[in-house]
Amino acid sequence: MSKALTKEEEASELAALEAEIAQLAADELAAKQADEAEKSSASKVATVYGDMVHPFTSVRHTQDPVHAEIDGWVQSQIDAGKMVLVTD
């Protein structure tokens, strides 16, 4: 049977849990920033098979590598194998 916690023990446990949550949030943020840094290190994109027009920005992408913002649509084309990241 568990014993009832005193107010000090309860406050101590709560502080420990809050610290753990803060650490997990910091770790998640660091991982997200690392992913973004990895994406930005590959500064150019090129199409694999021919010209593609971005449906939201009307930017034409070709087989010649160009600097481009990696947004959701471009990332989905990379994931599908229709575009590639080109590192310098």
RAFEN-V806267 format. One line per field, one symbol per residue. phi: phi as a letter, one per 40 degrees, with the letter a starting at -180 (. if undefined). psi: psi as a letter, one per 30 degrees, with the letter a starting at -180 (. if undefined). burial: 1 if it has 9 or more other ideal C-beta (glycine too) atoms within 8 Angstrom, else 0. A space follows every 10 residues. Layout:
phi: ???
psi: ???
burial: ???
This chain:
phi: .ccccccccc cccccccccc cccccccccc cccccccccc cccbbaccbi cbbccbbgcc bbcccbcacc cccccccccc gcbbcbcc
psi: kklkkleeee eeeeeeeeee eeeeeeeeee eeeeeeeeef fjfllllefa kkkkfffgkk kafkklkkki aeeeeeeeef gfllkjk.
burial: 0000000001 0010000000 0000000000 0000000010 0101111000 0101000000 1100010101 0011101100 01101100
